[in-house]
Amino acid sequence: MCQICNGTRKVHEINSFGYRTSCCPECGPMETELWLEQQKARKDWIAEMRKKGGSTYGKSRSVAAKS
Ligand SMILES: [Zn+2]
């Protein structure tokens, strides 16, 4: 696996404009198809988490509001 991006093909860098993400110089830009696949997987994961009773963030907030 790539040591720079850990296989994500994305590297994080901080410049004068702030924090940004760019392509890994070693692996090059991610193929659009693969990227879309990952976006879909992420969406599915979020939907799955919501089905299981919402995000932990929302839960901890509602608990804090009650007490
Ligand atoms: Zn890489």
N, CA, C, O and the ligand as a Tripos MOL2 file, in Angstrom:
@<TRIPOS>MOLECULE
protein
  269   267    68     0     0
PROTEIN
NO_CHARGES

@<TRIPOS>ATOM
      1 N           0.8410   -1.2090    0.0000 N.3       1 MET1
      2 CA          0.0000    0.0000    0.0000 C.3       1 MET1
      3 C           0.8710    1.2510    0.0000 C.2       1 MET1
      4 O           1.9660    1.2710    0.5620 O.2       1 MET1
      5 N           0.3660    2.2700   -0.6310 N.am      2 CYS2
      6 CA          1.1210    3.5160   -0.7300 C.3       2 CYS2
      7 C           1.3400    4.1380    0.6500 C.2       2 CYS2
      8 O           0.4080    4.2450    1.4480 O.2       2 CYS2
      9 N           2.5800    4.5460    0.9200 N.am      3 GLN3
     10 CA          2.9240    5.1070    2.2270 C.3       3 GLN3
     11 C           2.4540    6.5530    2.3700 C.2       3 GLN3
     12 O           2.2770    7.0430    3.4860 O.2       3 GLN3
     13 N           2.2560    7.2220    1.2620 N.am      4 ILE4
     14 CA          1.8870    8.6440    1.3180 C.3       4 ILE4
     15 C           0.4040    8.8170    1.6210 C.2       4 ILE4
     16 O           0.0200    9.6270    2.4650 O.2       4 ILE4
     17 N          -0.4240    8.0420    0.9180 N.am      5 CYS5
     18 CA         -1.8650    8.2510    1.0490 C.3       5 CYS5
     19 C          -2.5920    7.0660    1.6830 C.2       5 CYS5
     20 O          -3.8050    7.1240    1.8830 O.2       5 CYS5
     21 N          -1.8740    6.0070    1.9980 N.am      6 ASN6
     22 CA         -2.4780    4.8010    2.5770 C.3       6 ASN6
     23 C          -3.5390    4.1950    1.6700 C.2       6 ASN6
     24 O          -4.4920    3.5800    2.1490 O.2       6 ASN6
     25 N          -3.3790    4.3640    0.3720 N.am      7 GLY7
     26 CA         -4.2990    3.7530   -0.5780 C.3       7 GLY7
     27 C          -5.5360    4.5730   -0.8620 C.2       7 GLY7
     28 O          -6.3660    4.1720   -1.6790 O.2       7 GLY7
     29 N          -5.6800    5.7230   -0.2010 N.am      8 THR8
     30 CA         -6.8650    6.5540   -0.4190 C.3       8 THR8
     31 C          -6.6970    7.4630   -1.6270 C.2       8 THR8
     32 O          -7.6730    8.0150   -2.1370 O.2       8 THR8
     33 N          -5.4510    7.6200   -2.0860 N.am      9 ARG9
     34 CA         -5.1060    8.5060   -3.2140 C.3       9 ARG9
     35 C          -5.3890    9.9690   -2.9120 C.2       9 ARG9
     36 O          -5.4440   10.8060   -3.8130 O.2       9 ARG9
     37 N          -5.5640   10.2550   -1.6570 N.am     10 LYS10
     38 CA         -5.7820   11.6370   -1.2540 C.3      10 LYS10
     39 C          -4.7520   12.0090   -0.1960 C.2      10 LYS10
     40 O          -4.4930   11.2450    0.7350 O.2      10 LYS10
     41 N          -4.1720   13.1890   -0.3530 N.am     11 VAL11
     42 CA         -3.2560   13.6650    0.6700 C.3      11 VAL11
     43 C          -3.7680   14.9970    1.1990 C.2      11 VAL11
     44 O          -4.3380   15.7990    0.4590 O.2      11 VAL11
     45 N          -3.5570   15.2130    2.4680 N.am     12 HIS12
     46 CA         -4.0070   16.4510    3.0910 C.3      12 HIS12
     47 C          -2.8130   17.3830    3.2020 C.2      12 HIS12
     48 O          -1.7240   16.9670    3.5970 O.2      12 HIS12
     49 N          -3.0150   18.6020    2.8630 N.am     13 GLU13
     50 CA         -1.9260   19.5530    2.9830 C.3      13 GLU13
     51 C          -2.4430   20.8790    3.5160 C.2      13 GLU13
     52 O          -3.6020   21.2460    3.3230 O.2      13 GLU13
     53 N          -1.5620   21.5710    4.1800 N.am     14 ILE14
     54 CA         -1.9280   22.8670    4.7300 C.3      14 ILE14
     55 C          -1.0750   23.9150    4.0400 C.2      14 ILE14
     56 O           0.1540   23.8520    4.0810 O.2      14 ILE14
     57 N          -1.7250   24.8760    3.4080 N.am     15 ASN15
     58 CA         -0.9920   25.9630    2.7680 C.3      15 ASN15
     59 C          -1.5510   27.2940    3.2530 C.2      15 ASN15
     60 O          -2.3040   27.3350    4.2260 O.2      15 ASN15
     61 N          -1.1940   28.3630    2.5930 N.am     16 SER16
     62 CA         -1.6090   29.6900    3.0550 C.3      16 SER16
     63 C          -3.1150   29.8990    2.9630 C.2      16 SER16
     64 O          -3.6670   30.7860    3.6140 O.2      16 SER16
     65 N          -3.7810   29.0710    2.1440 N.am     17 PHE17
     66 CA         -5.2300   29.1970    2.0200 C.3      17 PHE17
     67 C          -5.9510   28.3550    3.0630 C.2      17 PHE17
     68 O          -7.1700   28.4450    3.2100 O.2      17 PHE17
     69 N          -5.2090   27.5560    3.7700 N.am     18 GLY18
     70 CA         -5.8080   26.6950    4.7800 C.3      18 GLY18
     71 C          -5.6210   25.2360    4.4480 C.2      18 GLY18
     72 O          -4.6510   24.8420    3.7990 O.2      18 GLY18
     73 N          -6.5610   24.4470    4.9020 N.am     19 TYR19
     74 CA         -6.4720   23.0060    4.8070 C.3      19 TYR19
     75 C          -7.1360   22.5300    3.5360 C.2      19 TYR19
     76 O          -8.2670   22.9180    3.2430 O.2      19 TYR19
     77 N          -6.4510   21.6950    2.7760 N.am     20 ARG20
     78 CA         -7.0820   21.1850    1.5700 C.3      20 ARG20
     79 C          -6.6330   19.7610    1.2680 C.2      20 ARG20
     80 O          -5.6270   19.2780    1.7880 O.2      20 ARG20
     81 N          -7.4020   19.1130    0.4180 N.am     21 THR21
     82 CA         -7.1130   17.7450    0.0240 C.3      21 THR21
     83 C          -6.7120   17.7430   -1.4360 C.2      21 THR21
     84 O          -7.3430   18.4080   -2.2570 O.2      21 THR21
     85 N          -5.6740   17.0050   -1.7640 N.am     22 SER22
     86 CA         -5.2770   16.9070   -3.1600 C.3      22 SER22
     87 C          -4.8930   15.4730   -3.4890 C.2      22 SER22
     88 O          -4.8340   14.6120   -2.6120 O.2      22 SER22
     89 N          -4.6370   15.2360   -4.7560 N.am     23 CYS23
     90 CA         -4.3200   13.8930   -5.2150 C.3      23 CYS23
     91 C          -2.9450   13.4740   -4.7000 C.2      23 CYS23
     92 O          -2.0550   14.2980   -4.4970 O.2      23 CYS23
     93 N          -2.8070   12.1890   -4.4990 N.am     24 CYS24
     94 CA         -1.5230   11.6570   -4.0760 C.3      24 CYS24
     95 C          -0.5140   11.7930   -5.2200 C.2      24 CYS24
     96 O          -0.8080   11.3980   -6.3480 O.2      24 CYS24
     97 N           0.6620   12.3420   -4.9420 N.am     25 PRO25
     98 CA          1.6660   12.4910   -6.0000 C.3      25 PRO25
     99 C           2.2120   11.1500   -6.4780 C.2      25 PRO25
    100 O           2.7520   11.0480   -7.5790 O.2      25 PRO25
    101 N           2.0710   10.1560   -5.6680 N.am     26 GLU26
    102 CA          2.6010    8.8280   -5.9750 C.3      26 GLU26
    103 C           1.6090    8.0190   -6.8210 C.2      26 GLU26
    104 O           2.0040    7.3720   -7.7910 O.2      26 GLU26
    105 N           0.3410    8.0560   -6.4590 N.am     27 CYS27
    106 CA         -0.6850    7.2330   -7.1210 C.3      27 CYS27
    107 C          -1.4070    7.9790   -8.2320 C.2      27 CYS27
    108 O          -1.9780    7.3510   -9.1230 O.2      27 CYS27
    109 N          -1.3910    9.3000   -8.1950 N.am     28 GLY28
    110 CA         -2.1400   10.0660   -9.1760 C.3      28 GLY28
    111 C          -3.5980   10.1720   -8.7710 C.2      28 GLY28
    112 O          -4.0170    9.5980   -7.7660 O.2      28 GLY28
    113 N          -4.3720   10.9110   -9.5620 N.am     29 PRO29
    114 CA         -5.7690   11.1210   -9.2350 C.3      29 PRO29
    115 C          -6.5690    9.8320   -9.2840 C.2      29 PRO29
    116 O          -6.2550    8.9130  -10.0400 O.2      29 PRO29
    117 N          -7.5940    9.7850   -8.4730 N.am     30 MET30
    118 CA         -8.4480    8.6160   -8.4250 C.3      30 MET30
    119 C          -9.3370    8.5550   -9.6590 C.2      30 MET30
    120 O          -9.8130    9.5850  -10.1370 O.2      30 MET30
    121 N          -9.5610    7.3570  -10.1700 N.am     31 GLU31
    122 CA        -10.4600    7.1940  -11.2960 C.3      31 GLU31
    123 C         -11.8620    7.6100  -10.8790 C.2      31 GLU31
    124 O         -12.2960    7.3180   -9.7640 O.2      31 GLU31
    125 N         -12.5590    8.2820  -11.7600 N.am     32 THR32
    126 CA        -13.8980    8.7890  -11.4470 C.3      32 THR32
    127 C         -14.8220    7.6630  -11.0120 C.2      32 THR32
    128 O         -15.6110    7.8150  -10.0800 O.2      32 THR32
    129 N         -14.7130    6.5380  -11.6950 N.am     33 GLU33
    130 CA        -15.5870    5.4120  -11.3890 C.3      33 GLU33
    131 C         -15.3800    4.9240   -9.9530 C.2      33 GLU33
    132 O         -16.3350    4.6750   -9.2170 O.2      33 GLU33
    133 N         -14.1350    4.8000   -9.5880 N.am     34 LEU34
    134 CA        -13.8080    4.3460   -8.2430 C.3      34 LEU34
    135 C         -14.2690    5.3590   -7.2120 C.2      34 LEU34
    136 O         -14.7590    4.9960   -6.1420 O.2      34 LEU34
    137 N         -14.1080    6.6200   -7.5400 N.am     35 TRP35
    138 CA        -14.5040    7.6920   -6.6280 C.3      35 TRP35
    139 C         -16.0050    7.6620   -6.3950 C.2      35 TRP35
    140 O         -16.4700    7.7690   -5.2610 O.2      35 TRP35
    141 N         -16.7610    7.5150   -7.4820 N.am     36 LEU36
    142 CA        -18.2130    7.4540   -7.3780 C.3      36 LEU36
    143 C         -18.6470    6.2530   -6.5490 C.2      36 LEU36
    144 O         -19.6030    6.3230   -5.7760 O.2      36 LEU36
    145 N         -17.9300    5.1560   -6.7250 N.am     37 GLU37
    146 CA        -18.2310    3.9500   -5.9710 C.3      37 GLU37
    147 C         -18.0470    4.1900   -4.4800 C.2      37 GLU37
    148 O         -18.8460    3.7350   -3.6610 O.2      37 GLU37
    149 N         -17.0010    4.9000   -4.1450 N.am     38 GLN38
    150 CA        -16.7360    5.1870   -2.7370 C.3      38 GLN38
    151 C         -17.7690    6.1430   -2.1710 C.2      38 GLN38
    152 O         -18.1740    6.0170   -1.0150 O.2      38 GLN38
    153 N         -18.1990    7.1080   -2.9940 N.am     39 GLN39
    154 CA        -19.2290    8.0470   -2.5500 C.3      39 GLN39
    155 C         -20.5220    7.3070   -2.2500 C.2      39 GLN39
    156 O         -21.2000    7.5890   -1.2610 O.2      39 GLN39
    157 N         -20.8520    6.3620   -3.1090 N.am     40 LYS40
    158 CA        -22.0700    5.5770   -2.9560 C.3      40 LYS40
    159 C         -21.9860    4.7230   -1.6920 C.2      40 LYS40
    160 O         -22.9470    4.6140   -0.9310 O.2      40 LYS40
    161 N         -20.8090    4.1180   -1.4870 N.am     41 ALA41
    162 CA        -20.6080    3.2880   -0.3020 C.3      41 ALA41
    163 C         -20.7550    4.1250    0.9600 C.2      41 ALA41
    164 O         -21.3040    3.6620    1.9600 O.2      41 ALA41
    165 N         -20.2680    5.3480    0.9100 N.am     42 ARG42
    166 CA        -20.3570    6.2390    2.0560 C.3      42 ARG42
    167 C         -21.8050    6.6120    2.3340 C.2      42 ARG42
    168 O         -22.2450    6.6500    3.4830 O.2      42 ARG42
    169 N         -22.5380    6.8880    1.2520 N.am     43 LYS43
    170 CA        -23.9490    7.2330    1.3810 C.3      43 LYS43
    171 C         -24.7300    6.0800    2.0090 C.2      43 LYS43
    172 O         -25.5470    6.2740    2.9090 O.2      43 LYS43
    173 N         -24.4520    4.8730    1.5060 N.am     44 ASP44
    174 CA        -25.1190    3.6840    2.0210 C.3      44 ASP44
    175 C         -24.8120    3.4960    3.4950 C.2      44 ASP44
    176 O         -25.6800    3.1090    4.2770 O.2      44 ASP44
    177 N         -23.5820    3.7690    3.8640 N.am     45 TRP45
    178 CA        -23.1460    3.6090    5.2500 C.3      45 TRP45
    179 C         -23.8850    4.5960    6.1540 C.2      45 TRP45
    180 O         -24.3160    4.2450    7.2520 O.2      45 TRP45
    181 N         -24.0240    5.8220    5.6810 N.am     46 ILE46
    182 CA        -24.7240    6.8400    6.4610 C.3      46 ILE46
    183 C         -26.1910    6.4650    6.6180 C.2      46 ILE46
    184 O         -26.7670    6.6050    7.6960 O.2      46 ILE46
    185 N         -26.7950    5.9820    5.5180 N.am     47 ALA47
    186 CA        -28.1900    5.5610    5.5580 C.3      47 ALA47
    187 C         -28.3790    4.4120    6.5360 C.2      47 ALA47
    188 O         -29.3770    4.3440    7.2540 O.2      47 ALA47
    189 N         -27.4140    3.5200    6.5510 N.am     48 GLU48
    190 CA        -27.4600    2.3670    7.4570 C.3      48 GLU48
    191 C         -27.3740    2.8190    8.9140 C.2      48 GLU48
    192 O         -28.0800    2.3050    9.7810 O.2      48 GLU48
    193 N         -26.5090    3.7710    9.1580 N.am     49 MET49
    194 CA        -26.3350    4.2970   10.5110 C.3      49 MET49
    195 C         -27.6120    4.9970   10.9880 C.2      49 MET49
    196 O         -27.9950    4.8870   12.1530 O.2      49 MET49
    197 N         -28.2650    5.7190   10.0660 N.am     50 ARG50
    198 CA        -29.5000    6.4300   10.4200 C.3      50 ARG50
    199 C         -30.5920    5.4320   10.7730 C.2      50 ARG50
    200 O         -31.3860    5.6460   11.6890 O.2      50 ARG50
    201 N         -30.6110    4.3150   10.0080 N.am     51 LYS51
    202 CA        -31.6250    3.2770   10.2380 C.3      51 LYS51
    203 C         -31.4530    2.6700   11.6240 C.2      51 LYS51
    204 O         -32.4230    2.2860   12.2760 O.2      51 LYS51
    205 N         -30.1990    2.5920   12.0610 N.am     52 LYS52
    206 CA        -29.9030    1.9570   13.3480 C.3      52 LYS52
    207 C         -30.1870    2.8800   14.5320 C.2      52 LYS52
    208 O         -29.8930    2.5390   15.6780 O.2      52 LYS52
    209 N         -30.7480    4.0260   14.2520 N.am     53 GLY53
    210 CA        -31.1340    4.8950   15.3630 C.3      53 GLY53
    211 C         -30.4180    6.2180   15.3970 C.2      53 GLY53
    212 O         -30.1930    6.7870   16.4650 O.2      53 GLY53
    213 N         -30.0580    6.7090   14.2320 N.am     54 GLY54
    214 CA        -29.4690    8.0320   14.1490 C.3      54 GLY54
    215 C         -27.9940    8.0390   14.4910 C.2      54 GLY54
    216 O         -27.4520    7.0450   14.9740 O.2      54 GLY54
    217 N         -27.3620    9.1450   14.2450 N.am     55 SER55
    218 CA        -25.9440    9.2560   14.5050 C.3      55 SER55
    219 C         -25.6870    9.4110   15.9950 C.2      55 SER55
    220 O         -26.5540    9.8720   16.7380 O.2      55 SER55
    221 N         -24.5020    9.0290   16.4240 N.am     56 THR56
    222 CA        -24.1540    9.1690   17.8350 C.3      56 THR56
    223 C         -24.0850   10.6380   18.2170 C.2      56 THR56
    224 O         -24.3010   11.0050   19.3720 O.2      56 THR56
    225 N         -23.7860   11.4600   17.2430 N.am     57 TYR57
    226 CA        -23.6980   12.8990   17.5060 C.3      57 TYR57
    227 C         -25.0700   13.4360   17.9020 C.2      57 TYR57
    228 O         -25.2030   14.1670   18.8830 O.2      57 TYR57
    229 N         -26.0990   13.0620   17.1200 N.am     58 GLY58
    230 CA        -27.4560   13.5010   17.4090 C.3      58 GLY58
    231 C         -27.9360   12.9790   18.7430 C.2      58 GLY58
    232 O         -28.6380   13.6750   19.4760 O.2      58 GLY58
    233 N         -27.5540   11.7440   19.0600 N.am     59 LYS59
    234 CA        -27.9650   11.1290   20.3240 C.3      59 LYS59
    235 C         -27.3930   11.8710   21.5200 C.2      59 LYS59
    236 O         -28.1060   12.2050   22.4660 O.2      59 LYS59
    237 N         -26.1060   12.1190   21.4580 N.am     60 SER60
    238 CA        -25.4610   12.7720   22.5990 C.3      60 SER60
    239 C         -26.0140   14.1830   22.7900 C.2      60 SER60
    240 O         -26.0600   14.6950   23.9080 O.2      60 SER60
    241 N         -26.4310   14.8020   21.6920 N.am     61 ARG61
    242 CA        -27.0010   16.1510   21.7890 C.3      61 ARG61
    243 C         -28.3410   16.1300   22.4720 C.2      61 ARG61
    244 O         -28.6270   16.9730   23.3230 O.2      61 ARG61
    245 N         -29.1940   15.1380   22.0920 N.am     62 SER62
    246 CA        -30.5240   15.0960   22.6850 C.3      62 SER62
    247 C         -30.4470   14.7310   24.1630 C.2      62 SER62
    248 O         -31.2720   15.1740   24.9630 O.2      62 SER62
    249 N         -29.4550   13.9240   24.5210 N.am     63 VAL63
    250 CA        -29.2590   13.5650   25.9340 C.3      63 VAL63
    251 C         -28.8510   14.8080   26.7320 C.2      63 VAL63
    252 O         -29.3180   15.0410   27.8470 O.2      63 VAL63
    253 N         -27.9650   15.5940   26.1190 N.am     64 ALA64
    254 CA        -27.4940   16.7900   26.7950 C.3      64 ALA64
    255 C         -28.6220   17.7990   26.9910 C.2      64 ALA64
    256 O         -28.6570   18.5190   27.9880 O.2      64 ALA64
    257 N         -29.5400   17.8430   26.0290 N.am     65 ALA65
    258 CA        -30.6470   18.7970   26.1110 C.3      65 ALA65
    259 C         -31.6150   18.4150   27.2230 C.2      65 ALA65
    260 O         -32.2190   19.2830   27.8530 O.2      65 ALA65
    261 N         -31.7600   17.1270   27.4580 N.am     66 LYS66
    262 CA        -32.7100   16.6490   28.4770 C.3      66 LYS66
    263 C         -32.2070   16.9390   29.8880 C.2      66 LYS66
    264 O         -32.9820   17.3520   30.7520 O.2      66 LYS66
    265 N         -30.9410   16.7300   30.1190 N.am     67 SER67
    266 CA        -30.4140   16.8550   31.4690 C.3      67 SER67
    267 C         -30.1410   18.2950   31.8690 C.2      67 SER67
    268 O         -29.6930   18.5520   32.9860 O.2      67 SER67
    269 ZN         -0.5630    7.2110   -2.8110 Zn       68 ZN68
@<TRIPOS>BOND
     1     1     2 1
     2     2     3 1
     3     3     4 2
     4     3     5 am
     5     5     6 1
     6     6     7 1
     7     7     8 2
     8     7     9 am
     9     9    10 1
    10    10    11 1
    11    11    12 2
    12    11    13 am
    13    13    14 1
    14    14    15 1
    15    15    16 2
    16    15    17 am
    17    17    18 1
    18    18    19 1
    19    19    20 2
    20    19    21 am
    21    21    22 1
    22    22    23 1
    23    23    24 2
    24    23    25 am
    25    25    26 1
    26    26    27 1
    27    27    28 2
    28    27    29 am
    29    29    30 1
    30    30    31 1
    31    31    32 2
    32    31    33 am
    33    33    34 1
    34    34    35 1
    35    35    36 2
    36    35    37 am
    37    37    38 1
    38    38    39 1
    39    39    40 2
    40    39    41 am
    41    41    42 1
    42    42    43 1
    43    43    44 2
    44    43    45 am
    45    45    46 1
    46    46    47 1
    47    47    48 2
    48    47    49 am
    49    49    50 1
    50    50    51 1
    51    51    52 2
    52    51    53 am
    53    53    54 1
    54    54    55 1
    55    55    56 2
    56    55    57 am
    57    57    58 1
    58    58    59 1
    59    59    60 2
    60    59    61 am
    61    61    62 1
    62    62    63 1
    63    63    64 2
    64    63    65 am
    65    65    66 1
    66    66    67 1
    67    67    68 2
    68    67    69 am
    69    69    70 1
    70    70    71 1
    71    71    72 2
    72    71    73 am
    73    73    74 1
    74    74    75 1
    75    75    76 2
    76    75    77 am
    77    77    78 1
    78    78    79 1
    79    79    80 2
    80    79    81 am
    81    81    82 1
    82    82    83 1
    83    83    84 2
    84    83    85 am
    85    85    86 1
    86    86    87 1
    87    87    88 2
    88    87    89 am
    89    89    90 1
    90    90    91 1
    91    91    92 2
    92    91    93 am
    93    93    94 1
    94    94    95 1
    95    95    96 2
    96    95    97 am
    97    97    98 1
    98    98    99 1
    99    99   100 2
   100    99   101 am
   101   101   102 1
   102   102   103 1
   103   103   104 2
   104   103   105 am
   105   105   106 1
   106   106   107 1
   107   107   108 2
   108   107   109 am
   109   109   110 1
   110   110   111 1
   111   111   112 2
   112   111   113 am
   113   113   114 1
   114   114   115 1
   115   115   116 2
   116   115   117 am
   117   117   118 1
   118   118   119 1
   119   119   120 2
   120   119   121 am
   121   121   122 1
   122   122   123 1
   123   123   124 2
   124   123   125 am
   125   125   126 1
   126   126   127 1
   127   127   128 2
   128   127   129 am
   129   129   130 1
   130   130   131 1
   131   131   132 2
   132   131   133 am
   133   133   134 1
   134   134   135 1
   135   135   136 2
   136   135   137 am
   137   137   138 1
   138   138   139 1
   139   139   140 2
   140   139   141 am
   141   141   142 1
   142   142   143 1
   143   143   144 2
   144   143   145 am
   145   145   146 1
   146   146   147 1
   147   147   148 2
   148   147   149 am
   149   149   150 1
   150   150   151 1
   151   151   152 2
   152   151   153 am
   153   153   154 1
   154   154   155 1
   155   155   156 2
   156   155   157 am
   157   157   158 1
   158   158   159 1
   159   159   160 2
   160   159   161 am
   161   161   162 1
   162   162   163 1
   163   163   164 2
   164   163   165 am
   165   165   166 1
   166   166   167 1
   167   167   168 2
   168   167   169 am
   169   169   170 1
   170   170   171 1
   171   171   172 2
   172   171   173 am
   173   173   174 1
   174   174   175 1
   175   175   176 2
   176   175   177 am
   177   177   178 1
   178   178   179 1
   179   179   180 2
   180   179   181 am
   181   181   182 1
   182   182   183 1
   183   183   184 2
   184   183   185 am
   185   185   186 1
   186   186   187 1
   187   187   188 2
   188   187   189 am
   189   189   190 1
   190   190   191 1
   191   191   192 2
   192   191   193 am
   193   193   194 1
   194   194   195 1
   195   195   196 2
   196   195   197 am
   197   197   198 1
   198   198   199 1
   199   199   200 2
   200   199   201 am
   201   201   202 1
   202   202   203 1
   203   203   204 2
   204   203   205 am
   205   205   206 1
   206   206   207 1
   207   207   208 2
   208   207   209 am
   209   209   210 1
   210   210   211 1
   211   211   212 2
   212   211   213 am
   213   213   214 1
   214   214   215 1
   215   215   216 2
   216   215   217 am
   217   217   218 1
   218   218   219 1
   219   219   220 2
   220   219   221 am
   221   221   222 1
   222   222   223 1
   223   223   224 2
   224   223   225 am
   225   225   226 1
   226   226   227 1
   227   227   228 2
   228   227   229 am
   229   229   230 1
   230   230   231 1
   231   231   232 2
   232   231   233 am
   233   233   234 1
   234   234   235 1
   235   235   236 2
   236   235   237 am
   237   237   238 1
   238   238   239 1
   239   239   240 2
   240   239   241 am
   241   241   242 1
   242   242   243 1
   243   243   244 2
   244   243   245 am
   245   245   246 1
   246   246   247 1
   247   247   248 2
   248   247   249 am
   249   249   250 1
   250   250   251 1
   251   251   252 2
   252   251   253 am
   253   253   254 1
   254   254   255 1
   255   255   256 2
   256   255   257 am
   257   257   258 1
   258   258   259 1
   259   259   260 2
   260   259   261 am
   261   261   262 1
   262   262   263 1
   263   263   264 2
   264   263   265 am
   265   265   266 1
   266   266   267 1
   267   267   268 2
@<TRIPOS>SUBSTRUCTURE
     1 MET1         2 RESIDUE 1 A MET
     2 CYS2         6 RESIDUE 1 A CYS
     3 GLN3        10 RESIDUE 1 A GLN
     4 ILE4        14 RESIDUE 1 A ILE
     5 CYS5        18 RESIDUE 1 A CYS
     6 ASN6        22 RESIDUE 1 A ASN
     7 GLY7        26 RESIDUE 1 A GLY
     8 THR8        30 RESIDUE 1 A THR
     9 ARG9        34 RESIDUE 1 A ARG
    10 LYS10       38 RESIDUE 1 A LYS
    11 VAL11       42 RESIDUE 1 A VAL
    12 HIS12       46 RESIDUE 1 A HIS
    13 GLU13       50 RESIDUE 1 A GLU
    14 ILE14       54 RESIDUE 1 A ILE
    15 ASN15       58 RESIDUE 1 A ASN
    16 SER16       62 RESIDUE 1 A SER
    17 PHE17       66 RESIDUE 1 A PHE
    18 GLY18       70 RESIDUE 1 A GLY
    19 TYR19       74 RESIDUE 1 A TYR
    20 ARG20       78 RESIDUE 1 A ARG
    21 THR21       82 RESIDUE 1 A THR
    22 SER22       86 RESIDUE 1 A SER
    23 CYS23       90 RESIDUE 1 A CYS
    24 CYS24       94 RESIDUE 1 A CYS
    25 PRO25       98 RESIDUE 1 A PRO
    26 GLU26      102 RESIDUE 1 A GLU
    27 CYS27      106 RESIDUE 1 A CYS
    28 GLY28      110 RESIDUE 1 A GLY
    29 PRO29      114 RESIDUE 1 A PRO
    30 MET30      118 RESIDUE 1 A MET
    31 GLU31      122 RESIDUE 1 A GLU
    32 THR32      126 RESIDUE 1 A THR
    33 GLU33      130 RESIDUE 1 A GLU
    34 LEU34      134 RESIDUE 1 A LEU
    35 TRP35      138 RESIDUE 1 A TRP
    36 LEU36      142 RESIDUE 1 A LEU
    37 GLU37      146 RESIDUE 1 A GLU
    38 GLN38      150 RESIDUE 1 A GLN
    39 GLN39      154 RESIDUE 1 A GLN
    40 LYS40      158 RESIDUE 1 A LYS
    41 ALA41      162 RESIDUE 1 A ALA
    42 ARG42      166 RESIDUE 1 A ARG
    43 LYS43      170 RESIDUE 1 A LYS
    44 ASP44      174 RESIDUE 1 A ASP
    45 TRP45      178 RESIDUE 1 A TRP
    46 ILE46      182 RESIDUE 1 A ILE
    47 ALA47      186 RESIDUE 1 A ALA
    48 GLU48      190 RESIDUE 1 A GLU
    49 MET49      194 RESIDUE 1 A MET
    50 ARG50      198 RESIDUE 1 A ARG
    51 LYS51      202 RESIDUE 1 A LYS
    52 LYS52      206 RESIDUE 1 A LYS
    53 GLY53      210 RESIDUE 1 A GLY
    54 GLY54      214 RESIDUE 1 A GLY
    55 SER55      218 RESIDUE 1 A SER
    56 THR56      222 RESIDUE 1 A THR
    57 TYR57      226 RESIDUE 1 A TYR
    58 GLY58      230 RESIDUE 1 A GLY
    59 LYS59      234 RESIDUE 1 A LYS
    60 SER60      238 RESIDUE 1 A SER
    61 ARG61      242 RESIDUE 1 A ARG
    62 SER62      246 RESIDUE 1 A SER
    63 VAL63      250 RESIDUE 1 A VAL
    64 ALA64      254 RESIDUE 1 A ALA
    65 ALA65      258 RESIDUE 1 A ALA
    66 LYS66      262 RESIDUE 1 A LYS
    67 SER67      266 RESIDUE 1 A SER
    68 ZN68       269 GROUP 0 **** ****
